């Protein structure tokens, strides 16, 4: 797993959904500073966190951690909204 490509993918997904780190972290119930490390490539999320993030964006774990192409942002945004509604 490439740290920088995962970090870039996390950043791109978040920005594609027009989310701040704070908004995303509140939905995922993880610390903003911890998530910031993930986006900068300083740390790699553990498997449980990767699964949580993948479910949030409705992408496969493979899409999240490899260079495979993610689904369209509009499609994942709809699914992310459904996920957020289900955990509130």
C-alpha positions in Angstrom: 0.0 0.0 0.0 1.4 3.3 -1.0 1.1 5.9 1.7 1.0 8.9 -0.6 -1.5 7.5 -3.0 -3.9 6.5 -0.1 -3.4 10.0 1.4 -4.2 11.6 -1.9 -7.3 9.4 -2.5 -8.6 10.3 1.0 -8.1 14.0 0.3 -9.7 13.8 -3.1 -12.8 11.8 -1.9 -13.4 14.3 1.0 -13.1 17.3 -1.4 -15.3 15.7 -4.0 -18.0 15.5 -1.3 -17.5 19.1 -0.2 -16.7 18.0 3.3 -14.3 19.6 5.8 -12.1 17.3 7.9 -14.2 18.4 10.9 -17.5 17.3 9.2 -16.1 14.0 8.0 -14.5 13.2 11.4 -17.7 14.0 13.3 -19.6 11.6 11.0 -16.9 8.9 11.4 -16.3 9.6 15.1 -12.6 9.9 14.7 -10.3 12.7 15.8 -9.6 15.5 13.2 -5.9 15.5 13.9 -5.7 11.8 13.4 -7.5 12.1 10.1 -5.2 14.9 9.1 -2.3 12.5 9.5 -4.0 10.1 7.1 -4.5 12.8 4.4 -0.8 13.9 4.7 0.5 10.4 4.5 2.1 10.6 8.0 0.1 7.7 9.2 -1.9 4.9 7.6 -5.4 4.1 9.0 -5.9 0.7 10.6 -8.1 -1.8 8.8 -11.2 -0.9 10.9 -10.8 2.8 10.0 -10.2 2.0 6.3 -13.4 -0.1 6.3 -15.4 2.7 8.0 -14.1 5.3 5.4 -14.8 2.9 2.5 -18.4 2.4 3.7 -18.9 6.1 4.3 -17.9 6.9 0.7 -19.5 3.7 -0.7 -16.3 2.5 -2.3 -14.7 -0.9 -2.1 -11.7 -1.3 0.2 -9.7 -2.1 -3.0 -10.8 1.2 -4.6 -9.8 3.1 -1.5 -6.3 1.6 -1.0 -5.2 1.0 -4.6 -5.0 3.0 -7.7 -8.3 1.6 -9.1 -10.7 4.3 -10.3 -13.4 5.3 -7.7 -17.1 5.7 -8.6 -18.4 9.0 -9.7 -18.6 11.6 -7.0 -22.3 12.2 -7.5 -23.1 8.6 -7.0 -21.0 8.3 -3.8 -22.3 11.6 -2.5 -25.8 10.2 -2.6 -24.7 7.1 -0.8 -22.7 9.1 1.8 -25.8 11.1 2.6 -27.7 7.9 3.2 -24.9 6.6 5.5 -24.9 9.9 7.4 -28.6 9.7 7.9 -28.5 6.2 9.1 -25.9 6.9 11.9 -27.5 10.1 13.2 
